[in-house]
Amino acid sequence: MLKQHIETWVIRDIGLTEFDHWAPVIRFGNRLSIRVSIIACIMVAAMLVCLWSLNVLRNPLLHDITIGCAITVIVAYSLTMLSSMYMGYAVIHLARTRREFQQMSRTDMLSGLLNRRAFIEDISRVEHGHLLILDIDRFKQINDRYGHLAGDDVIIAVAQTLRETIKAPHLAARVGGEEFAVLFCGLDHGEMMQIAEKLRRMVAGRLIDSMQQTISVTVSGGIADFTPTRDFSAVYAAADRALYLAKTSGRNRLHHERDLGRSPQQEQPIYGTLADRGDAAFTAA
């Protein structure tokens, strides 16, 4: 019982301390060193009392206790503090490595955006918002004409446009080969469409230098709304159908899921038009 009380008193806050930088390590080391020093002084004093009762001590008891406790405090505090700093360095290194590993496991290495798994995890509990799925138009032709390295450069450029346009609390991710997803939070329909359309225009107007060529691409997008009664799979399926409508309607445009109920004659792009360069998804200069 006494042993448990001592252990609890010495390390009672070790589990509450976040050893991610030096300040909490120093605070914890200081508290632990003081506690260990107090326990060490009590033990030294108790031993000296026992020796005094056996008439082993040559000096007065108070004198020996004073000297013994002073030396004990210096030694116990110094050793405990050094040990705490050494262990703290190791824990900080492990904590930083763990954070880096977690970040890498959530990040698409090519685009630098969230990967599909991390994106789904982050939006799995969303009840209100808008999901935009973007797909690079005629991406296979880019790979076939310029090579896969150029295709990678195109993905990187589109991802950079997403980072420049989509800011917190909104989320952007690469969820497939040439497919991206955006979660809009806290926006009404009109505000969301303005940002989505701005994103589409920025991608269409961006010139990408790759493999001694200048490439331009466009994206098509499908949008669906989150509601408390719809899970992610239902919202994603609706956005995917809207994306298919955007592709079949001429590409380089956005369609909302509400457009799916329109007749074929009404299925015209109301949120975007073809780029001035025409229906071509890319050009080479």
Sequence and secondary structure as in RCSB ss.txt:
>XXXX:A:sequence
MLKQHIETWVIRDIGLTEFDHWAPVIRFGNRLSIRVSIIACIMVAAMLVCLWSLNVLRNPLLHDITIGCAITVIV
AYSLTMLSSMYMGYAVIHLARTRREFQQMSRTDMLSGLLNRRAFIEDISRVEHGHLLILDIDRFKQINDRYGHLA
GDDVIIAVAQTLRETIKAPHLAARVGGEEFAVLFCGLDHGEMMQIAEKLRRMVAGRLIDSMQQTISVTVSGGIAD
FTPTRDFSAVYAAADRALYLAKTSGRNRLHHERDLGRSPQQEQPIYGTLADRGDAAFTAA
>XXXX:A:secstr
 HHHHHHHHHHTTGGG   SSHHHHHHHHHHHHHHHHHHHHHHHHHHHHHHHHTT  SS HHHHHHHHHHHHHHH
HHHHHHHHHHHHHHHHHHHHHHHHHHHHHHHB TTT SB HHHHHHHHTT  SEEEEEEEETTHHHHHHHH HHH
HHHHHHHHHHHHHHH  TTSEEEE SSSEEEEEE S  HHHHHHHHHHHHHHHHT  EEETTEEE   EEEEEEE
E TT  HHHHHHHHHHHHHHHHHTTSS EEEGGGGGS GGG   SS    TT S S  B 
